[in-house]
Amino acid sequence: MLKKIDFTALSKKETNAAKRIRLLALAHYSEGMNKAQIARTLKVSRASVNKWVAAFLDKGIDGLDAKSPPGRPASLSSEQIKKLSRYIEYHSRSDVGGRLTGADIQAWISSHLNVDYKMSNIYRLLHQWGFSWISSRSKHPKQSQNAQEEFKKLEINVIKLCPGHLPLNNVDIWFQDEARFGQQNTTSRLWARTGSRPRAVKQQQFEYAYLFGAVCPATGETEALITPWVNKDAMTLHLKQISERTKPGRMAVVIMDGAGWHTEDTIQQFDNIRMLKLPPYSPELNPVEQVWSWLRQNALSNRIFEGYEDIVDACSDAWNTFVKDTHRVISLCTRKWAQLNG
């Protein structure tokens, strides 16, 4: 069996140094060297040579593979890890506050599982168990998940709003919102040299403009209006834009929050618009919120404005930059639950 294998050739191809020595030992053994001579030639112990030859005779070439050391046994059993995972997940979803720090988890393991870990090991194990230190999303304490799920049954709400003779495939869903931009501006992340601490100017003046924005995710169509204030008159002008954009024979259902100027009397003069209010405390259902984030991050943060006209110009440029890419509008604002099947 030994004569049929070219151990020398195998050793030249082997990348693992430990296995290469074992192959060379077998090469010398197949050529007639005794184990003591092999040990002296390779500068290893005779016991090692005996073990390698025996492993080869028992399991073949696979018997020469290096065995990974078993390492120290885990301090926590699988059941303890499951218990700890449930504890972390419960606090991450808790409505009364769930911000666990590494020190909190370290203390809980010590007091409940009687195991003491160094802080560096806590972080390593958390990643190993599938946890990460990630940013959370805000949620109002009065928010109702059930109300949100009911609202997502959008076809039922649309059917109730629209005339019975109008098929769903003649209805356009729009999302509408407004945001304030101005001299009390936001700062955001930026690219800079690693290790540096760049500073962005933050003004202390109080000039603002209000951007009314509306998006139809199905088509990528958009409408916007910039005003120095928010009220019913401004809202009516914005709805007039959407009404004029809606093609003859179609109906626009405009989804918006419950702001004080979002009232039914603002749409009474438009026979091709219906208003649908979001559940209370549910801004995350409105994709225009993501549009505001995009505008701030990509065009409006980390800068100063000389006055109202400068703010208007900057908001106009930012909005036009966003909407010129229809694919971007559709991608950012499409929600599966807001698509009508017709």
Secondary structure, 3 states (H helix, E strand, C coil): CHHHCCHHHHHHHCCCHHHHHHHHHHHHHHCCCCHHHHHHHHCCCHHHHHHHHHHHHHHHHHHHCCCCCCCCCCCCCHHHHHHHHHHHHHHHCCCCCCCCCHHHHHHHHHHHHCCCCCHHHHHHHHHHCCCCCCCCCCCCCCCCHHHHHHHCCHHHHHHHHCCCCCCHHHEEEEEEEEEEEECCCCCCCCCCCCCCCCCCCCCCCCCEEEEEEEEECCCCEEEEEEECCCCHHHHHHHHHHHHHHCCCCCEEEEEECCCCCCCHHHCCCCCCEEEEECCCCCHHHCCHHHHHHHHHHHHHCCCCCCCHHHHHHHHHHHHHHHHCCHHHHHHHHCCHHHCCCC
